[in-house]
């Protein structure tokens, strides 16, 4: 049976999973240091993650109760906001 497109979009390579773990560790560290309960935390990124990585991070943080939004601006760079 042929693999479905939708299924492929969910499969992460080992390298992508490693990047997810690295970013998740970075986000968690920033949240522990900066989150005060009344405002969100903005975390600067060096570049936008691959869409599959971004979707996996969104899934994990939403499941953990966070609102997560990735932003990209030509002048401001890349960042993620967690509330």
N, C-alpha and C positions, 0 to 999 in steps of 0.2 A: 504494500500500500504506500502511496506517495505521501511524503510529509506535507502537512498543511502550512501555508504561509504564516498563519496566526501562531502556530506552534513555534516556528523558527524565530519569530520576533520576541519570544519569551526566553529562548535558550541563550545563556551567557557562556562565553569561553572562559577558560581558567584565568587568562589574563584580565578579562573584564571583571570576573569575580574578585580577583585580587585588588583591582582598582576600587571596586565597591567597598571592600573591607577597609582600604586605606582612607577613602573619603568618609566612610561611616565613623571610623576612629577619630578623624579630624573633627567632624561635626559634633560628635559626642563630647570631645574635649572642650570645644568652644562653648557648647551648651552648659556643661558643668561649671565653666568659669564665668560665663556672661549672663546666663538666664536668671532673671530676677522675679519672674512670675507676672509682671505687669506689662512687659513689652516683649517683642520678638527679638531674635538674635540674627544679625546679618553677618554672613561669613563670606569673605572675599575668596574667589577662586582664581587660579592661574589661567584656566581655560574652561570652556563648557564641556561637561562630560559627554561621551557618546550617548545617543538617545536611549539605548538599552540600559546603560548604567544609570542614567537619570531616572528612567522609569522604575528600576529596581529600588533605588534610593527613595523615590516618592512612595512606592508601595510599602517599604519597611517603616518609614517614619509616619506615614498615615496610620498604619496598623498600630504603631506605638502611641498614637493620639496627637501627633503633631500636624499642623498645617505647614506644608513645605512648598515653596515657590522658587523656581530657578529663574534668574534674570540675566539678560545680556544687553549691553548697550555699547555702541561703538566708542563713545567717549568715556563711559564709566567702567567698562570692563565687564567681568562676569562675577556674579554673586548668587548666593542662595539665602533665602529668608525662612526662618523657622519660628513659628508661633505656637 
